[in-house]
Amino acid sequence: MEESTLPEENVVLPVSVVKTFATKRYGGADEAQAVESFIADLASSQEMDQQPVPPESEQPGDIDYQSIDTQGV
């Protein structure tokens, strides 16, 4: 989370809310493991947001609809 370079507002959550959510969502052997998984997921999603996404090579207008086999439908 320290990698964030944009000045932005912080969200403050009570530890009990984080523990409850993490335990329900991530499970694990105990609360600590669930919270660790939750924090790791947050960190990895931030990394993904900063990676460029390559453009799709095939645009919706480029699809040849005549070649699609619809006989099994």
N, C-alpha and C positions, 0 to 999 in steps of 0.2 A: 504494500500500500504506500510505502514511502516513495516509490518511483513516480507517483503522480506529479506532473510538472505544471498542471493547470491550477490556478487559484480557484478553489471551489468550496462550497459549504460542506461541513462535516455532518454525518448522521450519527447520533449517539443512541445506542440501544442498551437497555438493561441487560446485564449478564444472564439473568434468569430467562429472558426472552431468547437470547442467542442459544443458551443450553437446551431449552425446550425445542426450539426449531431444529437445531442440529441433531438432537437425539431422534426426533421423529423422521427427519429427512435422510440423515446419513447413517443412523444406527451406530454399530461398533460395539466394542466390549464395554465401554463406559462413556460418561459425558465428555471426558477430556479427549478421547479419541474422536468422538463425533464433532466436537468443536474444532479440533485440528483439521479434520476433513473439510469442514465448512470453510475455514479460513484458507486452506489450500485451494479450494474451488473458487473462492473469491479472487485470490491472487492470480490463478490461471486465467480466469475470465478477463481480468484487466490486461494481461499480457496479450490475449487474443484480440482485444479491442484495439491494440496499438499496431497490429500487424496489417500490412496492406493486403487487400484481397484482389487477386487477379481477375480481370474481366472475363466473362464467359465467352467462349469461342463461338458458340452457336446461339444466335439471338432468336427470339420467338418467331420473327418474320422469316427466318431462314429454313423453317421446317417444311419438308416436302410431305404434305398431308396425303397426297395420292399414293405414296408408297407404304403407308401404314396399313398393316393387315388387320382388318376388322371382322373377318369371317367368324372368329371364335367368340365374338361378343354377342 
